[in-house]
Amino acid sequence: MTNKNIILRERAGVFSIYLVVLFINAFVDLGHKITIQNTIFKVYDEQTQIILTTLVNGLILLPFIVFFTVSGHLSDRFAKPTIMRWSAFFAVLITLGITYSYYQGEYVWAFGFTLLIATQSAIYSPAKYGYIKECLGKKGLSVGNAYVMAITLTSILLGTVFFSYLFEVYLDSQQYSTPEDIVILIAPVGWMLVALSVIEWLSTFGIRFYETKFSSARLSVNKIIMGYYLIRNLSLLRSNKVTWYSILGTAMFWAISQNLIAVFPAHAKVNLGIQSPLMVQAMLALSIVGIMIGAYLSGRRSQNAVKVGNIYIGSSLIVICSSLMPLLSLSSILTNTTVDIGLTEPVQLLLVAVAADIFIFGLGAGMSIVPFNALIQGNTELDRLGSVLAGKNWIQNFLMLVFLIITASVAALNVNSEYILYLNAAIAIIGFSLVLSKLKSSF
């Protein structure tokens, strides 16, 4: 066996451990979020549900915006495995706090812990994704990103269904009327979050340090407060048009999908007649299956180069499916027809059509995001990668937060979820048309 093959095998082993860390990290983050969202689904009506679900998602996004400069600096200044190790350790402490709030029936505190666990993720993120290039090199970016997306989304898929199932099991035949009653009943879920966080932390000790170039720059608190670093880093992102429009493309998808996640549960409850949070989350999870398949197809076709054509195919599917989502419930044929799909009883054709629409939406996302991410990483120098990825997170999460604020504001005016989905579709059409036309002119 040649020395090159030994190195490749060793790096493959390290990358496998890294994927385990990513899997558990996403699983734990999602577990608490799903528990809070399902509690909201059980207790509140349509408009209040949209507003509170939007607030949960907003708390998750806010740290990525606030700690943009700090997280990027840490990733460029220090070894990425060290940052991942410390972040995983703090996740253990946070999940212990979440578990305590569950057992005490402190729903507001449990709600608030969403902000802490999101802060941990915000610090984690640039180091976590910057490690792909450090471990696999530039040639392994497309395949590496495909694996990372597949593993992360598998975790989200399994976590969505698993924690929603546990939620319904613990509430089965129990009496409850308030969010406080619910979090006490599901409290044992907290210990599972703690145990998984401990496993994640221990797994980070298997991630190897590779020689890389570190930034020697130091942060100034005054410059952070004045926004100097934010302006500088945004200028850095805009200096490369391919990187800039690829970031805007990923941001557009995540903003649209975040709105869908916030609005769909209320839409399903009112317009589709679904009363089970497990069924709602299972339908949303189909988008994850679609993203996984799309990412696999895109990564398989991009082993030696980034296939830009996948971006246009995937973005078109996202736009089409976003436009169909609010229209499907208007069809009397879909509403009044049932089909046998192998379950205990026939289901509405409408539910099958909506599930298929969500799946294809995810398929398009997977096909486009893999090459978007590869273009971003491939056009960035190693010592600036952390800042660029943090900048990507900032733009992505800022746009998502803006969309959520619009959604919450519209819901507060008693606008139905169906019309908010029409707004989401209009944003998808306009946003992707602009991004793709600009990206095309950059090549």
Secondary structure, DSSP 8 states (H G I E B T S, - for coil): --HHHHHHHHHHHHHHHHHHHHHHHHHHHHHHHHHHHHHHHHH--HHHHHHHHHHHHHHHHHHHHHTHHHHHHHHHHS-HHHHHHHHHHHHHHHHHHHHHHHHTT-HHHHHHHHHHHHHHHHHHHHHHHHHHHHHH-GGGHHHHHHHHHHHHHHHHHHHHHHHHHHHHHHHTT----SHHHHHHHTTTHHHHHHHHHHHHHHHGGGS-------------HHHHHHTHHHHHHHHHHHTSHHHHHHHHHHHHHHHHHHHHHHHHHHHHHHHS----HHHHHHHHHHHHHHHHHHHHHHHHTTSSS--THHHHHHHHHHHHHHHHHHHHTT-HHHHH-EE--SSSS-EEHHHHHHHHHHHHHHHHHHHHHHHHHHHHHHTS-HHHHHHHHHHHHHHHHHHHHHHHHHHHHHHHTT--HHHHHHHHHHHHHHHHHHHHHHHHHH-
